[in-house]
Amino acid sequence: YSLERSTDKAIQARSQLVDYANFQWEYQHRAFLFQVIIFKNYARLLRYDRSGVIVSARFKYQETPYLAQFLSRF
């Protein structure tokens, strides 16, 4: 299952995520930032830094401990 879908909605959604990250970079001077994306039964974790973004594989956040572990450590 690929992160990169080529539909208009998918391209718009990725653009919106990047815009949110850019707004944070503009107003909060940080070395990196995280985003949590939840859609239907799945979630992804994104870690941005000044050189790009690292995206996790999608996971079922209700059936795995990944999201709770991330948030408890965050």
N, C-alpha and C positions, 0 to 999 in steps of 0.2 A: 504494500500500500504506500503510494508515493505522497509526499507532502505537496509536491508541485502539480496542481491541477490547472488546466488551461482554460477553464470556463471564465466568463466575465465576472461572475460573483466571486470566484476564488481569487482572481487577480485583484479585485477591489478589496477583498478582505485582507490579503497580504499587504497591500498598499496602506490600508488603514492601520494595521499593526505597526508598520514601519513609521508612519506618521506619529503614532502615540510615543514610540521610542524616541523619535527626533524631538518631540516637545519636551520629553523628560531631559534629554541631553541639553536642550537649550536653557532650561530653568534650574536644573539641578546638576551641579558639576560632580560627576561620579566617574569611577573607573569602569564600572559595569552596572547592568541592571537586569532584572528578571521580569518575565511575563509568564503568566499561567493562562492557558487557553483551554476552556472547557466547551465542548460541543457534543450534544447528545450524551452518550455513555462514555465518551473518550476525553482525554486531556493530553496536553503537550506542555512541556516546560521549555521556555526560550531564555537563553542567556546572551545578552548583547554586550559587546565591548566596542571600542573605537574602530576595530578592524572588521567587525561583522557580527554574525549571530550563529549560535549553536542551537539546534532544535532537537529535542528528544524524539524518540519514536513514540507514536501514540500508544496510550495504555488505557485500560478500563479503570478509571479512578475509584469506582465503587467496589471493585473486586481485588485491587492491589493496594499495597500500603505506600506506594511511591509519593502520591500527593501529600498525604498526611506526614510522611517522613520529611519531605521537603519543607512544608510549612512549619513543622515543629522546630526544624533546625534554622529556618530563616529568622 
